[in-house]
Amino acid sequence: MENYTNDNTARRYKAHVSILGTTQLHLRSPYIIAWWSAAFPGFGHLLLSKYLRGYALFIWEVIVNLHSHVNLAMMYSFQGKIDLAKEVLNTRWLLMYIPVYLFAIWDSYRTTVDMNNAYVLAEREDHHFNTFTLGALEINYLDKRNPVLAVMWSLFIPGLGQLYIHRILTAFFLIIWLVVFFYYSHVLEAVSLLFLGEVQKATSVLKPKWLLMLPSLYGFAAYDAYMNTVENNKLYEKEQRKYLQENYQAADFQILKGRKVK
């Protein structure tokens, strides 16, 4: 049950509230979105709520990265072991990795520009959109939340910040992959050994090719939670302002511009 149905009576809608989350158009920097695609293909598209494309690129990155040993080569490069970095690279997989990696950056940049243009047109049209949805599984509605809390929960466990702001699809996706990365990188085992004072053993159990995927996941989760909390708050304020103007503001009320109050 929704308080309004986005039934395509408008040419463009600014937002849609469903039981799985709030999807909205808003202005984004194409360079920031492209940077996240460069950091980890798929992240740029997830920021744009292009979930299917983002999931496909993310899974491609994980599979091809692991088989081409890109993370291992990066680790050896950071250590100055250039010859060893060249040796571990698997060119049979690497040559597939590069075109898709470049496509992810280009496509996220292009899509951001297009969606920014769509937002400008939707903002001018300023059509009504649903702000409350009630279903058998979930309830979702526009309200204001704290961006700092969203970041804090994301830094504890990626995905919790998204649950806080009701981005269900992204939350489950992040949590599932966090468990996979934790398990195969042995990072929690290493932390336990570190607390016991066994530093050398803690270092030896780590799997770098899985471990190096965690910083990107944590960074993305925190940024996505913060950015979407801020934008959802803006959307809530705009919708409330419009509702109050249409239902409670006198028709002859005018704000006079250019006059100075003495």
C-alpha positions, -999 to +999 in steps of 0.1 A: +000+000+000+014+034-010+002+069-003+008+077-040+015+056-071+042+065-096+019+055-125+039+073-153+014+101-155+045+124-151+073+124-177+099+121-149+098+114-111+124+126-087+121+096-064+104+063-056+099+048-022+095+010-021+098-017+006+134-023-007+146+013-003+143+048-016+156+055-051+160+090-062+175+113-088+199+139-075+230+157-087+263+137-085+298+144-095+307+123-125+343+123-114+336+109-079+314+081-094+341+073-120+367+072-092+346+046-072+344+025-104+382+028-107+386+018-070+363-013-075+342-018-107+306-019-098+307+005-069+301+035-092+269+019-106+257+009-071+259+046-061+237+054-091+212+027-080+221+007-111+220-025-092+220-052-119+249-036-138+267-029-105+264-065-093+276-079-126+307-057-127+314-064-090+313-101-094+334-099-126+360-079-107+362-105-079+365-135-102+389-120-128+410-102-101+415-135-082+425-155-113+447-128-128+464-122-094+461-084-097+460-079-059+491-100-053+509-081-080+499-048-063+511-061-030+545-070-044+547-036-062+541-018-029+570-038-015+593-028-044+593-064-058+586-055-094+600-086-109+579-108-086+548-087-094+553-094-131+558-131-125+526-137-106+503-119-131+482-143-152+480-127-186+453-151-198+429-134-173+445-100-171+438-092-208+401-098-201+403-076-169+415-044-185+386-037-211+358-043-185+377-022-159+379+007-184+342+002-194+331+004-158+348+038-154+335+052-187+299+039-183+295+052-147+308+086-158+284+087-188+255+075-168+260+101-141+260+129-167+227+115-182+211+111-147+221+147-137+203+160-168+173+139-160+173+153-124+173+189-137+142+181-159+125+162-131+131+191-106+115+215-130+085+193-135+083+188-097+057+160-099+043+142-068+059+109-059+052+083-032+067+089+002+052+060+022+049+023+014+035-005+036+038-041+027+036-076+042+074-077+046+085-041+053+075-005+059+095+023+043+089+061+044+108+093+040+122+108+072+155+123+085+184+103+098+219+111+111+247+108+085+273+103+112+254+073+126+252+058+091+290+061+087+296+047+122+276+016+116+291+011+082+326+012+098+316-015+123+301-038+096+296-027+060+259-029+053+246-019+087+247+018+076+226+008+046+201-010+068+199+021+090+187+042+060+167+013+045+188+005+014+180-032+017+195-044-016+228-028-011+229-038+026+224-075+019+249-074-010+276-058+012+270-081+042+272-112+020+304-102+003+319-090+036+314-125+050+331-140+019+361-117+021+364-122+059+363-159+055+388-163+027+412-136+038+414-151+074+414-115+087+394-124+118+417-153+126+447-129+123+430-104+146+425-131+172+461-142+170+472-106+172+454-102+205+472-132+218+505-116+209+514-140+180+522-113+155+542-135+131+516-162+130+489-136+125+507-122+095+513-156+080+476-167+080+465-137+060+456-142+023+465-109+005+445-115-026+413-115-005+425-091+021+431-062-003+394-062-013+383-052+022+395-015+022+374-008-009+343-025+006+346-006+039+353+028+021+324+023-002+299+013+025+308+044+046+306+068+016+274+053+002+257+054+036+267+090+043+259+103+008+224+086+007+215+098+042+223+134+033+203+131+000+174+114+016+173+142+042+172+168+015+144+149-003+124+147+029+127+184+035+117+193-001+087+170+000+076+184+034+080+220+022+059+213-009+032+195+011+029+224+036+028+250+009+000+232-010-021+223+021-015+250+047-001+281+030-025+308+021-030+312-017-023+349-016+009+345+006+040+361-011+075+365-001+087+400-011+122+400-025+146+429-026+132+448+005+155+456+034+141+453+069+151+483+090 
